[in-house]
Amino acid sequence: MSSPLVLVMAAGKGTRMRSSLPKMLHPVCGRAMVAWPILAAREAGAGKVAAIVSPGMDLAAGLPEGVETVEQPEPDGTGGAIRAAAALVEQSETVLVLSGDVPLISATTIAGLLEAHAASRRRRRC
């Protein structure tokens, strides 16, 4: 099985935070919030990682090197975010969708999700 594509939803404006800094760029233990799930996904074996962002939102300062950005043209939820990344999804055998505002997700948890998915695929082939 090829390395999974990981899509990180990072288009939220974080209006409840009442901050001029985009929610995903708020520091958590010295690192932008959005960087935590990305780095955990990479540690768990992700291939390509793409952050889905709002139009005009520049998260480059908080994204680890090599993370692609995909612009979600309209704020229409998770489905819209995935549709915005359809070209990447079509090229991938396995896709994992993560929220960008979950800095406590671990590589172990992500690896467990990916293994459970792979195991379920193996069971269906029998």
Legacy VTK file of the C-alpha trace (Angstrom):
# vtk DataFile Version 3.0
C-alpha trace
ASCII
DATASET POLYDATA
POINTS 126 float
0.000 0.000 0.000
1.324 3.438 -0.876
1.846 6.180 1.700
-1.426 7.946 2.460
-2.375 11.453 1.459
-3.199 13.528 4.518
-5.535 16.489 4.144
-5.448 18.918 7.052
-8.483 21.158 7.299
-7.142 24.594 8.167
-9.681 26.954 6.601
-11.372 28.057 9.823
-11.107 31.699 10.697
-11.217 31.139 14.459
-13.583 34.077 15.049
-14.401 32.856 18.567
-10.745 33.363 19.475
-11.122 37.113 18.912
-7.601 37.440 17.574
-6.120 39.054 14.495
-3.805 36.044 14.194
-5.369 33.170 12.205
-6.428 30.359 14.533
-4.089 27.832 12.903
-1.059 30.062 13.516
-1.623 30.420 17.257
1.394 28.939 19.022
1.000 25.794 21.086
4.183 24.856 22.958
6.322 26.904 20.598
4.843 25.648 17.337
1.893 26.816 15.221
-1.229 24.825 16.090
-1.566 23.516 12.529
1.974 22.127 12.520
1.251 19.559 15.245
-1.148 17.284 13.305
0.983 17.647 10.165
4.151 16.529 11.917
2.303 13.694 13.673
0.933 12.521 10.305
4.396 12.539 8.781
5.785 10.595 11.723
2.977 8.052 11.205
3.996 7.525 7.573
2.050 10.057 5.552
3.190 10.644 2.009
1.898 13.946 0.682
0.368 16.402 3.168
-1.875 19.248 2.057
-3.430 21.981 4.176
-6.827 23.198 3.020
-7.064 26.964 3.564
-9.503 29.820 3.030
-8.994 32.250 0.145
-6.311 34.775 0.984
-5.271 32.974 4.162
-1.501 32.696 4.354
-0.456 29.960 6.743
3.039 29.567 5.287
4.651 30.783 8.525
3.169 27.850 10.440
3.427 25.072 7.898
6.319 22.638 7.956
8.417 22.495 4.793
6.889 20.605 1.873
3.243 21.025 2.842
1.091 21.891 -0.139
-1.852 24.272 0.276
-5.230 23.903 -1.385
-7.641 26.814 -1.385
-11.236 26.087 -0.419
-13.111 28.716 -2.474
-16.210 28.856 -0.250
-16.604 28.164 3.465
-18.913 25.182 2.956
-17.668 22.699 5.509
-15.730 19.474 5.413
-17.326 18.293 2.173
-16.308 21.517 0.447
-12.781 21.162 1.798
-12.461 17.669 0.374
-13.985 18.756 -2.960
-11.351 21.508 -3.131
-8.676 18.815 -2.887
-10.390 16.438 -5.339
-7.427 16.369 -7.736
-5.145 15.150 -4.929
-7.727 12.662 -3.669
-8.114 11.122 -7.134
-4.367 10.409 -7.246
-4.324 8.655 -3.877
-5.180 5.158 -2.759
-5.627 6.147 0.902
-6.713 9.552 2.200
-6.763 10.630 5.825
-8.559 13.840 6.789
-7.435 15.635 9.949
-8.466 18.872 11.582
-5.755 21.485 11.873
-6.833 22.479 15.363
-5.958 19.217 17.131
-2.415 19.740 18.384
-2.655 16.785 20.774
-3.192 14.099 18.135
-0.253 11.733 18.158
1.588 9.782 15.509
0.576 6.645 17.420
-3.118 7.478 17.084
-2.766 8.285 13.391
-0.757 5.120 12.742
-3.482 3.145 14.529
-6.161 4.668 12.295
-4.171 3.842 9.188
-3.506 0.286 10.357
-7.182 -0.281 11.190
-8.087 0.970 7.721
-5.523 -1.302 6.056
-6.718 -4.285 8.107
-10.333 -3.676 7.119
-9.324 -3.585 3.456
-7.447 -6.886 3.824
-10.501 -8.537 5.453
-12.778 -7.411 2.603
-10.497 -8.991 -0.023
-10.785 -12.480 1.506
LINES 1 127
126 0 1 2 3 4 5 6 7 8 9 10 11 12 13 14 15 16 17 18 19 20 21 22 23 24 25 26 27 28 29 30 31 32 33 34 35 36 37 38 39 40 41 42 43 44 45 46 47 48 49 50 51 52 53 54 55 56 57 58 59 60 61 62 63 64 65 66 67 68 69 70 71 72 73 74 75 76 77 78 79 80 81 82 83 84 85 86 87 88 89 90 91 92 93 94 95 96 97 98 99 100 101 102 103 104 105 106 107 108 109 110 111 112 113 114 115 116 117 118 119 120 121 122 123 124 125
